[in-house]
Amino acid sequence: MGHDTDTNCVDGCSKHEPAPDEHGPLALTRPSAYPHAYPAFALILLAAGLAMANGMGYNCGNLRQYLLHGLHALDPTFLANDWFATQTITHHSAFSAVIAIIGSITRLDIAFGIANAAFAAALVICVHLLATKFYKNPIVVTAVAVFIITFSPRNMVGWTSIMQSYFQPSTIGGVGLLAGLTCLIYRRYRLAGLSFFLGSLFHLHYMLWIACLAGIVVIVNLREIRIRRALYVIAPIALAVLYHLPFFAATRSADQAPYAAEATRIIQELYAPFHYRPLTWGVEPFAQFAAILVAGAIAVKMVPQQRRPDRMTLSILAAITGVIAIGMLLTIVVRVDTVAWLFPYRVVPFLGLAAQIAVAGALAGSAQMPRP
């Protein structure tokens, strides 16, 4: 009789021993104590950690070039006699306008550091939303995914990444595409269109692949999406295309035609072969990408998601995979300069991110499995 247990006791404690105090000081350390505040606080910590690990640099990398037109617009005496700053049309005109506006208000280095941190936070939020969609313990999956992202090679095939250590147009394009695809999975079509618009407005390559991927996904799922909601997605992208039309027209003008072939050769072979000439990259980046995909596939097979991907999600993954596969075929097996110029490797990090989330989900799921 002395060993009977109370139904209110925990872990078989004696009825003469007090059960753990559900409202005592130790209760404050349990996530259940603050069911809404705990995930939010964890996400803030994860976002801050990724922002610091990713970097908040300024005046480095490609940004040195992208700053020139904006700084000249901010101060016409800056490089007033420079041919590039004064006589060429920038292909990131929206970004140059932002530079001029922000530079007139505050210091650019501080603003760009904050912006890169904010976009890192947006990436973490997207990862958490995707984890929430497919896993039962999304905050743990998000934490593991952020850990994997932090310690994985930043650049994948074609020197591509969703973010770099400094804020630049491709940061807006990459996070804009990721946010738009995440919104499509959640059927938030207006937000998807807005995200796609921002990504397309600030980066030409992303505009092309946003239009391609969004178009494929909308067509495949048109029966569900319907025409009106499809317009919420497609119309903002079309507006961004219209914005960039003058630049496309200028590059295809008659006075540019005699120099087009040589300009293409200079850009693809001398300026940025790491983007446009995959036969010069060696085996390492392809092996790294293959390893990430294999790990993701094994993770899905061994510890599947608690919630199966729906048609929308599968169509997004299939569209990205198709772009990458066709791109590799037409830039490696058969060399087509036009395809190389379109740079299909731009979407490689998004398939890599899907594999990283799958691995994180498997690790978190296996840790919670009952031991035999």
C-alpha positions in Angstrom: 0.0 0.0 0.0 2.9 2.3 0.7 4.1 2.1 -2.9 0.8 3.0 -4.6 1.3 5.9 -6.9 -0.8 8.9 -7.3 -2.3 9.6 -10.7 -0.9 13.1 -10.5 2.7 12.0 -9.9 5.3 12.1 -12.5 7.7 9.2 -13.3 6.3 7.0 -10.6 6.9 9.2 -7.6 5.4 8.1 -4.3 2.1 9.6 -3.4 3.8 10.9 -0.3 6.3 12.8 -2.4 5.2 16.1 -3.9 4.8 16.1 -7.7 7.0 18.6 -9.6 5.5 22.0 -9.3 4.0 22.9 -12.6 4.1 26.6 -11.7 7.5 26.7 -9.9 10.7 28.4 -11.1 11.8 25.4 -13.2 8.6 25.6 -15.2 9.9 28.8 -16.8 12.5 26.8 -18.6 10.0 24.7 -20.4 8.8 25.7 -23.9 5.3 24.8 -22.8 5.4 27.7 -20.3 5.2 30.2 -23.1 3.8 28.3 -26.1 3.8 31.4 -28.4 6.8 33.4 -27.1 9.2 30.5 -27.1 9.2 29.8 -30.9 9.4 33.6 -31.6 12.3 34.0 -29.2 14.1 31.0 -30.7 13.6 32.3 -34.2 15.0 35.7 -33.2 18.1 33.9 -31.9 18.4 31.8 -35.0 18.0 34.8 -37.3 20.6 36.8 -35.3 23.0 33.8 -35.4 22.7 33.3 -39.1 23.0 37.0 -39.8 26.3 37.2 -37.8 27.6 34.0 -39.4 26.6 35.0 -42.9 28.1 38.5 -42.6 27.1 42.1 -42.8 29.9 43.4 -45.1 30.1 46.5 -47.2 32.3 47.7 -50.2 33.4 44.2 -51.1 32.9 41.7 -53.9 30.4 42.6 -56.6 29.1 45.4 -54.4 32.1 47.5 -55.4 30.8 47.6 -59.0 27.1 47.9 -58.0 27.8 51.0 -55.8 29.3 53.1 -58.6 26.1 54.2 -60.4 24.2 54.8 -57.2 27.0 56.8 -55.6 27.3 58.9 -58.8 23.5 59.5 -58.7 23.8 60.5 -55.0 26.8 62.8 -55.7 27.3 63.8 -59.4 30.9 64.9 -58.6 31.7 61.3 -57.6 33.6 59.8 -60.6 32.3 62.7 -62.7 34.8 61.9 -65.5 34.6 58.2 -65.3 33.3 56.4 -68.4 31.7 53.5 -66.6 29.9 55.6 -64.0 28.6 58.3 -66.4 28.3 56.7 -69.8 26.9 53.2 -69.3 23.4 52.0 -68.3 23.4 50.0 -65.1 21.6 46.6 -65.2 20.7 47.1 -61.5 18.9 50.5 -61.9 16.5 49.9 -59.0 19.3 49.0 -56.7 21.2 52.2 -57.8 18.1 54.2 -57.0 17.9 52.6 -53.5 21.6 53.4 -52.9 21.0 57.1 -53.8 17.9 57.3 -51.6 19.4 55.5 -48.6 22.7 57.4 -49.0 20.9 60.7 -48.7 19.4 59.6 -45.4 22.0 57.6 -43.5 25.4 55.9 -43.8 25.3 53.2 -46.5 27.6 50.8 -44.6 25.3 50.7 -41.6 22.1 50.5 -43.7 23.5 47.7 -45.9 24.7 45.7 -42.8 21.2 46.0 -41.3 19.6 45.0 -44.7 21.7 41.9 -45.0 20.8 40.9 -41.5 17.1 41.5 -42.2 17.2 39.3 -45.3 19.0 36.6 -43.3 16.1 36.8 -40.9 13.7 36.5 -43.8 15.5 33.4 -44.9 15.2 31.8 -41.5 11.5 32.7 -41.4 11.0 30.9 -44.8 12.9 27.9 -43.5 10.7 27.8 -40.4 7.5 28.1 -42.5 8.6 25.2 -44.7 9.5 23.2 -41.6 6.1 24.0 -40.1 4.4 22.7 -43.3 6.0 19.3 -43.2 7.3 18.5 -39.7 5.6 18.3 -36.3 8.5 20.0 -34.4 9.3 22.9 -36.7 11.4 25.0 -34.4 13.8 22.1 -33.8 14.0 21.4 -37.6 14.6 25.1 -38.2 17.4 25.2 -35.7 19.1 22.1 -37.2 18.6 23.5 -40.7 20.2 26.8 -39.8 23.1 24.9 -38.2 23.6 22.9 -41.5 23.3 26.1 -43.6 25.8 27.9 -41.5 28.4 25.2 -41.8 27.8 24.2 -45.4 29.7 25.8 -48.3 28.1 29.1 -49.0 28.5 28.9 -52.8 27.2 26.0 -54.8 27.5 25.1 -58.5 28.2 28.1 -60.6 29.3 30.2 -57.6 25.6 30.6 -56.7 24.0 31.3 -53.3 20.8 32.7 -51.9 22.8 35.2 -49.9 26.4 36.5 -49.6 28.3 38.1 -46.8 27.2 41.5 -48.1 23.9 43.0 -49.3 23.6 43.2 -53.1 20.8 42.8 -55.8 21.0 39.0 -55.8 20.2 39.0 -52.1 16.8 40.6 -52.9 16.4 38.3 -55.9 17.2 35.1 -54.0 15.2 35.8 -50.8 12.4 37.2 -53.0 12.2 33.9 -55.0 12.4 31.8 -51.8 9.7 33.8 -50.1 7.5 33.7 -53.2 7.8 29.9 -53.5 7.1 29.6 -49.8 4.0 31.7 -50.2 2.8 29.6 -53.1 3.1 26.5 -50.9 0.9 28.3 -48.3 -1.5 29.5 -51.1 -0.8 33.2 -50.2 -0.9 34.3 -53.8 -0.8 38.1 -53.3 2.2 37.8 -51.0 3.8 35.4 -53.6 3.3 38.0 -56.3 4.8 40.8 -54.2 7.8 38.7 -53.3 8.3 37.7 -56.9 8.0 41.4 -58.0 10.7 42.5 -55.6 13.0 39.7 -56.6 12.4 40.4 -60.3 12.7 44.2 -60.0 16.2 44.1 -58.4 17.9 41.3 -60.4 17.6 40.4 -64.1 18.6 36.8 -63.9 16.2 36.2 -61.0 13.5 37.9 -63.0 14.0 35.4 -65.8 13.9 32.4 -63.5 11.2 33.7 -61.3 9.0 34.1 -64.4 9.9 30.6 -65.6 9.4 28.8 -62.3 6.2 30.8 -61.3 4.8 30.3 -64.8 5.4 26.5 -64.7 4.0 26.1 -61.2 0.9 28.2 -62.0 0.2 26.3 -65.2 0.6 22.9 -63.6 -1.7 24.0 -60.7 -4.1 26.2 -62.6 -7.1 24.0 -61.8 -6.6 24.7 -58.1 -5.3 28.3 -58.4 -7.8 29.6 -61.0 -7.3 32.5 -63.3 -7.9 35.4 -60.9 -5.4 34.1 -58.3 -2.9 33.2 -61.0 -3.0 36.9 -62.0 -2.0 37.8 -58.4 1.2 35.9 -59.1 1.9 36.6 -62.7 0.9 40.3 -63.0 3.6 41.6 -60.6 6.3 39.7 -62.5 5.0 41.2 -65.8 5.3 44.7 -64.3 8.9 44.0 -63.4 9.6 42.7 -67.0 8.1 46.0 -68.3 10.4 47.9 -66.0 13.5 46.2 -67.4 12.4 46.4 -71.1 14.3 49.7 -71.8 17.5 48.1 -70.6 16.9 45.0 -72.9 16.1 47.4 -75.8 19.3 49.4 -75.2 21.5 46.2 -75.2 19.8 45.1 -78.5 20.0 48.4 -80.3 21.6 48.7 -83.7 24.7 50.6 -82.5 25.4 47.8 -80.0 25.1 45.0 -82.5 28.6 45.1 -83.8 30.0 44.6 -80.3 27.5 42.1 -79.0 29.5 38.9 -79.8 32.8 40.3 -78.4 31.0 41.6 -75.3 29.5 38.2 -74.7 32.9 36.6 -75.0 34.5 39.0 -72.6 31.8 38.6 -69.9 31.5 34.8 -70.2 35.2 33.9 -70.6 37.2 36.7 -69.0 34.9 38.5 -66.5 32.8 35.8 -65.0 33.7 32.3 -66.3 32.8 31.0 -62.7 29.2 31.8 -63.7 29.0 31.0 -67.4 31.7 28.4 -68.3 30.9 25.2 -66.3 33.6 23.2 -68.0 36.2 25.4 -66.2 34.7 24.7 -62.7 36.2 21.3 -62.1 34.5 18.4 -60.4 34.4 19.7 -56.8 31.3 21.9 -56.9 29.3 19.3 -58.8 30.4 16.6 -56.2 29.4 18.8 -53.3 26.0 19.5 -54.8 25.5 15.8 -55.5 26.4 15.0 -51.9 23.9 17.5 -50.6 21.1 16.0 -52.8 22.0 12.4 -52.0 21.9 13.3 -48.2 18.5 14.9 -48.7 17.2 11.9 -50.7 18.4 9.5 -48.0 16.9 11.6 -45.3 13.5 11.6 -47.0 13.6 7.9 -47.5 14.7 6.9 -44.1 12.8 9.5 -42.0 10.0 10.8 -44.2 8.2 14.0 -43.5 5.3 13.8 -41.0 3.2 15.6 -43.7 3.6 14.6 -47.3 4.3 17.3 -49.9 1.3 18.3 -51.9 1.0 18.9 -55.6 2.1 22.5 -55.4 5.3 21.6 -53.5 6.1 18.7 -55.8 5.6 20.9 -58.9 8.0 23.5 -57.5 10.7 20.9 -56.8 10.1 19.4 -60.2 10.4 22.8 -62.0 13.6 23.6 -60.2 15.1 20.2 -60.9 14.1 20.4 -64.6 15.7 23.9 -65.0 18.9 22.6 -63.5 19.0 19.3 -65.5 18.2 21.1 -68.8 20.7 23.8 -68.0 23.5 21.3 -67.3 22.7 19.5 -70.6 22.8 22.6 -72.6 25.9 24.1 -71.0 28.1 21.0 -70.4 27.0 18.3 -72.8 26.0 20.7 -75.6 27.5 24.2 -75.3 24.8 26.7 -76.0 26.0 30.2 -75.2 22.5 31.7 -75.0 21.6 29.2 -72.3 24.8 29.9 -70.5 24.0 33.6 -70.6 20.6 32.9 -69.0 22.5 31.2 -66.1 20.2 28.3 -65.1 22.6 27.5 -62.2 21.1 30.5 -60.4 18.3 28.2 -59.0 20.8 25.5 -57.7 20.8 26.7 -54.1 17.1 26.3 -53.8 17.2 22.6 -54.5 20.1 22.4 -52.1 18.1 24.2 -49.4 15.3 21.7 -49.8 17.8 18.9 -49.3 19.2 20.7 -46.2 15.8 21.1 -44.7 15.1 17.4 -45.4 18.3 16.4 -43.6 17.4 18.7 -40.7 13.9 17.1 -40.5 15.4 13.6 -40.5 17.9 14.4 -37.7 15.2 16.1 -35.6 12.7 13.3 -36.3 15.1 10.4 -35.5 16.2 12.1 -32.3 12.5 12.0 -31.1 11.9 8.3 -32.1 11.4 5.9 -29.2 14.4 3.8 -28.4 14.0 0.0 -28.8 
